Amino acid sequence: MKPLFDSANEYLRQSGWKDLAVLKLCLFSIGLLIGMQVPERGKRGVRIAASVLFTITYILSMGKYLAVLAGGRHKKALDDIA
């Protein structure tokens, strides 16, 4: 598994934000297709699990992004906006 993770890390290092946006859209679309196949009686559990997963990953992602902003690397860009 290590070579697979190493190649994924290298892909991310070489990718820009547009590449990652396309990847996220791809994953979103497959999630929709899978979600459409869930029987009605199981949809409530899937919704709860998806909501919890989204919340956790969103908090982790935003925490990392806010740490970058607080680090001052983008201070000039923020000053230009304000």
C-alpha positions, 0 to 999 in steps of 0.5 A: 500500500505504501507505493500507492500512497506515495504516488498519491502524495506525488500527484497532490504535490504536482496538482493545482487547485483546478486539478483538485476541484476536478477531482472533487467534482468526480468524487461528488458525482460518484457519490450522487450515483451511489446515493441514488442506489440506496433503498428508501428504508436505508436513506436516513442512515446514509444521510446521517453518516454523510452529514457526520463525515462532511462535518468532520472533514470540513472542520479539519480542512478549514482548520488547516486553511485558517492556520495558513491564513493566520501564518501570514503567508497570505496577509498581503492578499487579504489586505488587498481585499479589505 
